[in-house]
Amino acid sequence: MGGAGRAGGVIRRLGRSGMAPRSDGFPYALALLGAGAMFMEILDATIVATALPAIADDLGVRPLDATVVATSYLITLAVLIPLSGWVADRFGVRRVFLIALAVFTAASAGCALAPSLAVLVAMRVLQAAGGAMMVPVGRLAVLRTVDRPQLVRAIAYLTWPALIAPVVAPLLGGLIVTHADWRFIFAINIPIGIVGLGAAALWCRPVETRAGRRPLDVAGVVLTTLAVGAAMTAAQEVSAEPTRWAVVAAGAVASVVLGVGAHRRLRSAPHPLLNLGVLHVSSFASVVGYGTLYRVVISAVPFLLPLMFQLQFGWTPVAAGAMVAALFVGNVVIKPITTPLMRRWGIRRVLVVDLSVSVLAFGALAALGPTTSGVVIALVLVISGALRSVGFSAYNTLAFADVEADELSDANAVHAAVQELGSAFGVALAAVAVSALAGVAGLPAGAYSATFVLLSALMAGCAVGALRLPSGAGARAVGPR
């Protein structure tokens, strides 16, 4: 079993030591702990989008150049999340969680005080290093504790932060940028982190680690990190002015070569960083493939909208943030019926319908322009958000529905890594597309409309993937129809 599996064992002992399930068997305390950590991380990742123009203006760079503030955070999460299980197993859950909170809080202070873009990016990387140790541990604890019939409820607990945090983030970011300073976006983490440290010190009991743990897959870490870094370097360089095409070509080639090497290493290593053997589960493999593509597409939207509203429509940060919140209002409103939908119609049918309609929704986003009524824009965003919520919940449930208990740790590690990587590539893809399509004419919002058309085509690919699922995919998790 991989390091994440051992971390799961440590966490189960933690659950028995102070956070045991209630009489109905569901681990409410663990679920809330995991959801709380996820909420902190997602809020910090999403609140930055609204402030990118202000950050760029203050630090003297282009708004698209400032996107590295967002992508560096997400890429660091993707790289370090696979390490979280090994680190927790080696040093103990309580110690790792406390250190992660402290690092996250200290790095937030560093972000608030950053005098340049380079320093800000460095602090964001450090901040993400703390976040990468907080979230997967809580999620794995919940997934390993619940029975399969409780999986839908557990996923619902762990999905809510991904829906609620972005509701708060755009408007909160807009208010801070307009009435204070963008640096307060990071400063607000300091009191939250201090409170979290106190709570963790009181409630998380020490747990002894066991001897004889498997060694860290150093080669896997190096190859995976370099492959991801090379890919993102190439993506960032495409949007730079002037573009250094030699760097783009070198980064693309290096990412492919290193990626192949990383794949071979993970397949052959006796103790791989990520155990890819779990991909034999067809539904899980579909989520890793098509579900990651889905994550790329939906992650681009909250990044694009604040920029489009401010730079193309001429709105204020507050107005942009308030309108983006409509997207996530749709997420929250539809959430209570996502589970009944999956139980009534099955995950495959829900995904096919949801993704097909989402293709049309992206077409509607492409049709928005500066003269479009605010009511129409809000309605399109609410519908798009509702579709996002259904698809997000369906993919998250399907990911673990058919995975056996002894492979759950490996599946969680692989799923967490590729989903974070998908989010990072979504932001990078959006930035590259807007820059590359800057000369497009005849569309309501220029390059932004063209980018939404591109995302609509990618969403159609996700719909094709859903059609290839067997009719009973995920039935064990959602129960009989």
WOTAMO-V848119 format. One record per helix or strand of 3 or more residues. SS is the DSSP state (hx for helix, st for strand). FROM is the first residue (numbers start at 1). TO is the last residue. If there is no record, write none. Layout:
ss={SS,SS}
from={FROM,FROM}
to={TO,TO}
This chain:
ss={hx,hx,hx,hx,hx,hx,hx,hx,hx,hx,hx,hx,hx,hx,hx,hx,hx,hx,hx}
from={3,28,48,65,93,117,148,184,218,245,276,282,317,338,347,374,405,447,475}
to={18,46,59,91,113,145,179,203,238,268,280,312,335,345,366,401,436,467,478}
